[in-house]
Amino acid sequence: MLGSRYQSVLKEIDAARCVGHWSAVRSLAAKLSKHGSPGQAFSTTVISEAELEEHLLELEWDPQSHWSDECNMNATSNDTQVTVHYPMSIPNSKFLEGVERRLLKVAKHPMTDEEEYQYKVVLAKIYFYSSKFDSCQEAISKLSTSIADENALSPAYAKQLYMAQMTMRGIMLEMDGKRAAAYALYDQAVVALKKKVSSQAAIVVPRGSEPGAKTGYQEELVNWAEEALYRRAMMSVALGDNTGGMHELASYLRTMDGVTPTTFRAFRRLRANRLYMRMIRQAVKAAAPDRGVAAETRDDAMAAHQRQMALLKTCYAFPKASETHEEVLHETDSAVRDWDVLGAFTRVDLLKLLELLYEAVHLTYNSPQVLRHLVHTLIRVGDYHEASLALSTYRMLVERQLERVRKAVTGGSETSVVFGPNTESIDNILRTAAVGARLHLVHLGSAHECLSVIHFARDVADSMEACDPEHRVAPPAALHIQAQLALWKGAAHGRLAQRSRDPDNRAEHHTAALLLLQQAVEQSPLLYDAHYHLALEQALGARNVAAATAAAKQAVELDAGRLEAWHLLALLSTARKDYAQAQQICTVAMRQSDWWETYNRICQSPTEVGEPVKPGSVETGMLFFDLTMTHMAIEAQRRGFDVCLEAQPQLFALYGCVYGPVVGAADGPDDASAAMDSARISVDALPTNGSWAPSLASGRRSLARSLARTVFSKHARHASHGGSARDAPSNARPALPIQPESVDAPEPPVPSASHTQGRSAVPRLSDSPKRQRSMPHLRRASGDSSATSPEVPTEAYFDSLSQLVGRAGAGSGSGGRSHVVAAMSASNSVYYTPVATRLAYQRREARHALCSLWLATAAAFVALQRLDEAADAIAEALAACPESPAALAMRGHLHVGEHRLLPALNEFHAAVSLEPSCIRASVGLARVEYLLGRRDVALGLLKNLTRAHGWSDPEAWFWLARIERELALEHPVSDPAPDAGHTPSIPMMRRALEYAVYALDLEDSQPVRPFSILRP
């Protein structure tokens, strides 16, 4: 029996061999030989192995070069060949020959079975690295292929020796072309090892392969356990077992994910993971189309892409000035395609893709290819502001690319070299420009930026085509892409035509819009948006009902599932006063929507709660709700306003189903950067000193930027319902006095706590004849949500701004960022504009939709002469959307009907100050000025209005004709005939007649709701 000291040294040697501490192994083995001749053979074997491993760790070799084409699949007619490289060997090595000679001398000494086993495995390793495979086979041929249950010499390291001899056997079988036998050996070894140790302990990386090791950072040539696990998966794939191979390859990759250090075998794992993603794509493609993609497969694919990007970060450093990581670009393209194929469009899935793209931006130093994908993904996520920043960066990079191409062509370079694989193609530039144009026009509401993007793309494309006029390398832009550019350019001109205050400028924009939209239809006859926007421009810009109807019908034929063209067709029918056909169109269109079943169930029982809204259906629900509102307005025209009131419970229930997820969404940062940060960092884990800030890489916003833009903008206002005047700080500026028009004017009443106690509970501005130039409709924070606020001067909007800045700037306490954004959103400021995101847009639309619903109710009450209830409905509309000029205008008209002119004037002033293009408020303002006896002021307002936004409003032309006629009658001209006396001014009467006829013509083509509600 061996002594205790001998046993202690054996344990230390076993532990040192397991972790690859070879210098300690040599010193301990030297001690072991002093204990007598029984340990001489084992000591020499261990020292020889330590010298071998130390020498291998000192070798300089390039894993990327060795495994450059690893896992490539070459499909032939009979078989699928997978490139699997053998481990690197060192033939004709003098050092290995010396170690071999010293080890062969051990054979003369007597050895136990365990010592002989270790001796033969170590000797076989020397033969294997020396490329002496016959000698290697001979050395291990008689060893057992079963793992030993107990080993007195090396209880732990004996398992690694077992994996070494089994892996060497399998590799030599591979060399002989016996893949099935090799796979069986690998599988036997892996299964046996996993029975003895856990998966986390199956692969142990020696210290010499760790970063910062004294021997340098060189991976060991072979890690036998890792090699067996990897080659088992590769042999399964090579044998054609795709299902088993994909499962075993996934097992290898997951096992390697937990290996320390994480950089070990990074490049080979990169290649293996690429093969794994390819196999997943094949499995998805082979799946039944009607079943869709399984959730497990989708999760595996996304996890594989995340692993691939992490490995790319390990293998590739930040690029040099003239360096481009093509593999990163390939992975980016592959990830975007796979997300589309898998249908991974939920917010969580898109944020995963977005994180991959941000990493790719860093690895490629803002490659235009990656920025292009980033723009598309940010739009899908719904962070429109961040998408505009990415688009601006993309434009800058494309301009640099164009400059590089010009210099290369001027220098005489070949065209094929200039337009290399890393050069952004003309099609991609124009396609991204079309997406960016739609982003600026539809989501950000900037027609000028939309035109800027399109002009930039066209200039770049023309310049690149000039560098290759024969299109030998750079093909011309496809017609359908050019059609999209023409479409959004025409839509932008149409938007500018509606906003223009100059008739000539409006006519130029309208003509350009029609030409461009017709061009888009000719270039791509199957483009739905081109036909729809052409119909909308014909209806809005020219009031050409026949042409608009034809274009809208064509759009419906192309895509009957989209409700915009159906809605336009219904409005066009109401413009022809064909309400029966309009009602039929609405019914057919509503049945096309996936919201029809929900609405039908609501109609049967409005009090029951509907089904939860499916993800992604809020946008279609918004269109469906608008169409339902139009349907209700048509019903009111056909069957009376009593029917409109009967349908109100159904519409309110539908509103809850459509906008419930939006209104009930958690308050907080909803932009993409904040969403990714919150996904990785718990709010409670944020530092309490406010030192945490998100990354600003790739144009990500920080809280300071958003706050500064909001606070210091000239339009930043804090609404009175965010804090009353008495809550303002003591150093706030005093309010300017407002001179009353009457000395006996009573003070405005205090708002009641409830608006449900009759009309008397609703405070009226009519009780005060003061001409307030502030927003009189804003609510107090301490009052009821439906109560209105009395006089609030303009300076009061800044009173609580310092409090808001103080709350936002403190940044103390846990969750500082979320608390800041919550404080900013809780202010409910009319002038506070949140960052442009999909959620912010949907919340804004939710407020406007609820306001429109209450206004439709108020209109029905007015038509039925139930004025008290109409006032309550208008108050509810203002409570839902305090910045609604339509609600203010309607309340002003209600005051006019009651002959309360000064309060009506206040309402119209407030509405026009909120939205100068509000036609109803402008007409009401002119009407009140006329009723107050200031016809010259009313005449000037109406002339400006009819030249600008109100050119198609019949009421504006009617009042203009009436005032012109009255002025003509009051300022007659003398007739030269002695008996004629005084006659009215003929030119003024002629103008009045023209205005009246034009007003009648416009009234004949007026829809039940304005066409502008369909403007994107």
Protein Blocks (a to p, Z undefined) as FASTA:
>chain_A
ZZfklmmmmmmmmmmmmnopaklmmmmmmmmmmnojklmmmmmmmmmmmmmmmmmmmpcc
dfklmmmmgoiacddfkbccdddddddddehifklmmmmmmmmmmmmpccdfklmmmmmm
mmmmmmmmnopaklmmmmmmmpcfbdcfbdfklmmlmmmmmmmmmmmmmmmmmmnopakl
mmmmmmmmmmmmmmmpcfklmpccdfklpghianbpaddfbdfklmmmmmmmmmmmmnop
aklmmmmmmmmmmmmmmpccfkgoklmmmmmmmmmmmmmmmmmmmpcfklopafklmmmm
mmmmmmmmmmmmmmpccddfkbccfklmmmmmmmmmmmmmnopabfklmmmmmmmmmmmm
mmnoopaklmmmmmmmmmmnopaklmmmmmmmmmmmmmmmmmmmmmmmmnopafklmmgc
klccfklmmmmmmmmmmmmmmmnopaklmmmmmmmmmmmmmmmmmmmmnommlccddfkl
mmmmmmmmmmmmmmmmmmpcbfklmmmmmmmmmmmmmmmmmmmmmlmklmmmmmmmmmmm
nopaklmmmmmmmmmmmommbmklmmmmmmmmmmnopaklmmmmmmmmmmmpmklmmmmm
mmmommbccddddehilmmmmmmmmmmmmmmmmmmmmnojklmmmmmmmmmmmmmmmmmm
mmmpccddfbfklmmmmmmpcfklpcfklpaccdfehhiacfklmmmmmmmpmklccdfk
locfklpcfkbccddddddfbfklccdddddfbfklojklpccfklpccdcfbdfkbccf
klcfkbccddddfklmmmmmmmmmmmmmnopaehklmmmmmmmmmnopaklccdddfklm
mmmmmmmmmmmmmmmmmmmmmmnopaklmmmmmmmmmmmmmmlmklmmmmmmmmmmnopa
klmmmmmmmmmmmmmmlmklmmmmmmmmmmnopamlmmmmmmmmmmmmmmmgmklmmmmm
mmmmmmmmmmccddfbfklopaddfklmmmmmmmmmmmmmmmmmpcfbdfklmpZZ
